[in-house]
């Protein structure tokens, strides 16, 4: 049984092996989300709701639909980020911070393949968001 390849820091950062590894992971992730959404949409479409006279049942059903829509919207945004990451692999900008241009780092990318900022830039960004949120 072949050992699964994991990028390591002994190799040149974002060499072809790294790019191939991340592209495969991103494409697999995207396909899983699309498949999951297709099943979810199919199940919710086959679950034709019978108009209930019970107001609690109606409210519960409406809440479930709202949660489903939020989840779907989140997944649509995630798919967009995955597509963006795949595009960055193609144009050789994947793995580099959008703010500083520095390498994001393999450990961070393995944990979050759609990361676009180094940990430091992300923390700074979040700190600024919190300051503006507190104002």
C-alpha positions, 0 to 999 in steps of 0.5 A, spaced: 500 500 500 502 506 497 504 511 503 499 518 502 504 524 500 504 530 504 507 536 502 514 537 507 518 543 508 524 539 505 521 540 498 522 547 495 515 551 497 510 550 492 513 545 487 509 541 482 508 536 488 505 541 492 501 544 487 498 537 485 497 535 492 493 541 494 489 541 487 487 534 488 485 536 495 481 542 493 478 538 487 476 533 491 473 537 497 469 541 491 466 535 489 464 533 496 460 539 497 457 539 490 455 532 491 452 533 498 448 539 496 445 535 490 443 530 495 440 535 500 436 539 494 433 532 492 431 530 499 428 537 500 424 537 494 422 530 495 419 532 502 413 536 499 410 540 505 403 539 507 400 545 509 399 544 516 394 548 520 399 547 526 402 554 527 408 551 531 409 546 525 409 551 520 414 555 524 418 549 525 418 548 518 420 555 516 426 555 521 429 549 518 428 552 511 432 558 513 437 554 516 438 550 510 438 556 506 444 559 510 448 553 509 447 553 502 449 560 502 455 558 506 457 552 501 456 557 495 461 562 498 466 556 500 465 553 493 467 560 490 473 560 495 475 553 493 475 555 485 479 561 487 484 557 490 484 552 484 485 558 479 491 561 484 494 554 483 494 555 475 497 562 476 502 560 481 500 565 486 497 559 491 500 559 497 502 566 498 499 571 502 495 576 499 497 582 503 504 581 504 506 576 498 510 571 504 509 564 504 503 562 508 506 555 510 504 548 508 502 547 515 496 552 515 495 550 508 494 543 509 489 545 515 486 550 511 487 549 503 483 556 502 487 560 506 489 567 503 493 570 508 499 568 513 497 567 520 500 574 522 496 577 517 489 574 518 490 576 526 491 583 524 485 583 519 481 580 525 484 585 530 482 590 525 475 587 524 474 587 532 476 594 532 471 597 527 465 592 530 467 595 537 466 602 534 
